[in-house]
Amino acid sequence: MGFVYYILPDGREAGYGVEAECDDPECHRRIDRGRGYLCGHNPLGSKEDDEAGCGNYFCHRHLPDHRCPLPECGVRCDDELPCSLVAGHHRPHRNTVARPGRRPRRRAPPGHP
């Protein structure tokens, strides 16, 4: 599936080919509904309940500071990527950026003399 244009489960059009306005109610800056403007890793309607981000689209001014109700945990995982679960969770940390099924490389133990 390409990310130029697609329909979200809630009926909204999305993708980097779709022009829109920032989802901040007081901002009218023109953006697209691509992943670069998305809060979280998946758009609203396609995300799991424990996944961080509100799934809305914001300009670069409002994306880092829009008082997201589901902010990321941010703790670094074993592979040095931040945990993508909602802040305050009580389960093991995880990231959604790493490829599924791949484990971080482990260093071999030092050789014995």
Secondary structure, 3 states (H helix, E strand, C coil): CCCCCEECCCCCEEEEEEEEECCCCCCCCEEEECHHHECCCCCCCCCCCCECCCCCECCCCCCCCCCCCCCECCCECCCCCECCEECCCCCCCCCCCCCCCCCCCCCCCCCCC
